[in-house]
Amino acid sequence: MKRNTLHVQDFIGLLHRFYPPDLAQEWDNVGLQVGEPDGAVQRIMVALDPSMENLHSAHTNNCQLLLTHHPLIFKPLKRISTSDSTGRIIAYALRHNIHIVCAHTNLDSGANGLNDWLAATLHLTEPQILQPSEQDRFFKLVVYVPPSHREELLQALFRGGAGHIGRYDHCAFSVEGRGQFRPGADANPFLGTPGQEEQEEEVRIETIVPRRCLNKVLTQMRRAHPYEEVAYDLFELHNQTQTTGLGRIGKLPEATTLGAFAHTCKEQLKCANLRIVGQSDAPVHRIAVCSGSGSSALYAAKFSGADVLVTGDLKYHEAQSAAELGICVIDAGHFATEIIATAGLQSILTPALHLHGYAAEIIIAPAEKDPFTFI
């Protein structure tokens, strides 16, 4: 099988099919951070941080692209100087032709993203979205096509991003009927004769389209449709599928105590230390998780019925608020709750690259470490 050359823009397009940039928070900066969109890529390193150590590792391992969870650039830069760490990293990346790409809060909120992996690592069952994304808006597309072109059109719609409902894809409904039309004198109809009223067998196709994919889906539809004028309808939907958003909430297979669950977290997340808010013998069963600095999910966790929130970077007054709310907290640290992103991204993107005919390899940055040590 012939393999295609992977370019940076191809990789970003594939990444954003899983974790769209409009899922990112307004303050965030995701996507291409440093490099050329048309740069060729044979090897990719995935890491938590865009550090000089990881960049050097990417270079020594013959990687042309470094994919990180944390952005290198959060805010517009006033200068690029090698006198500061960001400037040195940018200079090194450009000098060695290494492109830097970031998937941050879009990965946190995405379906089958970081918070799903965190919930799975802690063996939570029936995980649900803790804070649904406001961007999760959809349209229903209805289009009419001859039976001979039904399958071709459906596949085109799915390639554009239509037909995703929760953990299912390629979702659509079809029904056969009879269409009526009369081509104009200057028309070039696929079926029928100009000036004559026609009735033809047609298939009505209905599918769901995320707002962010709408233009792409309509473009694919027009390219694949045989008609000179495509008859279709769009209906804006008010129902939310709640497949994306920050945090997850689920259940433990069996109820336990805060102390016992804290030990499980320490073991599963491989963290050197952790902090808890609440009594060690407090019963816990319903668990909320929010990777990284997730204290903003405290009230959502409480009002969703969670017994405990697992997150990182908890501050003193936030711990006091948790105690007053009557919800337990396990602070496992920023690093421990997010380092799992590297293996997760590798497992999602490697088969996707191969499916699309790219021979690029994805490796994980070796020996990334928590900047905190405990004595």
Order of alpha helices (4+ residues) and beta strands (2+ residues): beta-alpha-beta-beta-beta-alpha-beta-alpha-beta-alpha-alpha-beta-beta-alpha-beta-beta-alpha-beta-beta-alpha-beta-beta-alpha-beta-alpha-beta-alpha-alpha-beta
